[in-house]
Amino acid sequence: MPNKQQFTIFTDGACSGNPGPGGWAAIICSDIGKQEISGAELATTNNRMELMAAIEALKTLKPGACVHIFTDSQYLQRGITSWLNTWKARNWQTSAKTPVKNKDLWIQLDTLCASLQVTWSWVEGHAGHPENEQADQLARTAIISLAMQTPS
């Protein structure tokens, strides 16, 4: 696949309280360099921030790109690789017949993945993986930046 752009992405989400203020971050690596992106929301959950990190990273890519995403979220990795097709087949219901949480974000992620060649890998969080640690720090910094911008 020499004609396709190839990327490696490391994502992480963080929350101060769950729910509470949250941050997401991604490190996007390619042969031309590295880009860091991050953001935050006032009232969210850790799982939503994990999803947002992947979504925002994939939004930066052109259709057809090949990407390998590393996440420390088993929720994200298992959701996109194992559970998503079943949820869709069940009209967004879990096996317990309850609505799938974060459906809006799963739909966004699924749509983005449809135009890319994406592989997913889980890495253990807080285990010394340099890019995972860096993404975690970026997500936590995004929460602090949001708190500093938000009036008390």
Residue pairs with C-beta under 8 A, 6 or more apart in sequence:
1 66
4 64
4 65
4 66
4 117
5 30
5 61
5 62
5 64
5 65
5 66
6 30
6 31
6 65
6 66
6 67
7 28
7 29
7 30
7 61
7 65
7 66
7 67
7 68
8 28
8 29
8 30
8 67
8 68
8 70
9 26
9 27
9 28
9 29
9 54
9 57
9 58
9 67
9 68
9 69
9 70
10 26
10 27
10 29
10 69
10 70
10 71
10 131
10 132
10 134
10 135
11 24
11 25
11 26
11 27
11 50
11 53
11 54
11 57
11 69
11 70
11 71
11 73
11 76
11 135
12 24
12 25
12 26
12 50
12 53
12 71
12 72
12 73
12 125
12 132
12 135
12 136
12 138
12 139
13 22
13 23
13 24
13 25
13 46
13 47
13 48
13 49
13 50
13 51
13 52
13 53
13 73
13 139
14 22
14 23
14 24
14 46
14 49
14 136
14 139
14 140
14 143
15 21
15 22
15 23
15 44
15 45
15 46
15 49
15 143
16 22
16 143
18 45
18 46
19 43
19 44
19 45
20 43
20 44
21 40
21 41
21 42
21 43
21 44
21 143
21 146
21 147
22 40
22 41
22 44
22 45
22 46
22 48
22 49
22 139
22 143
23 38
23 39
23 40
23 41
23 49
23 138
23 139
23 140
23 141
23 142
23 143
23 146
24 38
24 39
24 40
24 49
24 50
24 52
24 53
24 56
24 139
24 142
25 36
25 37
25 38
25 39
25 53
25 135
25 136
25 137
25 138
25 139
25 142
26 36
26 37
26 38
26 53
26 54
26 56
26 57
26 135
27 34
27 35
27 36
27 131
27 134
27 135
27 138
28 34
28 35
28 36
28 37
28 57
28 60
28 61
29 131
35 60
36 134
36 138
37 56
37 57
37 60
38 138
38 139
38 141
38 142
39 52
39 56
39 142
40 142
40 143
40 145
40 146
41 48
41 49
41 52
41 146
42 146
42 150
47 73
47 75
47 76
47 101
47 102
48 102
48 105
49 139
50 71
50 73
50 75
50 76
51 76
51 102
51 105
51 106
51 109
52 105
53 71
53 135
53 139
54 69
54 71
54 76
54 80
54 109
55 105
55 108
55 109
55 112
57 69
58 67
58 109
58 112
58 113
58 116
58 118
59 112
61 67
61 116
63 115
63 116
64 115
64 116
64 117
65 116
65 117
66 116
66 117
67 116
67 117
67 118
67 119
68 118
68 119
68 120
68 121
69 118
69 119
69 120
69 121
70 121
70 122
70 123
70 129
70 131
70 132
71 77
71 120
71 121
71 122
71 123
72 122
72 123
72 124
72 125
72 126
72 132
72 136
73 122
73 125
74 122
76 120
77 120
77 121
77 122
79 106
80 109
80 110
80 113
80 120
81 120
84 106
84 110
86 95
87 93
87 94
87 100
87 106
88 110
92 99
92 100
92 103
93 99
93 100
94 100
100 106
123 129
123 132
125 132
125 136
126 133
126 136
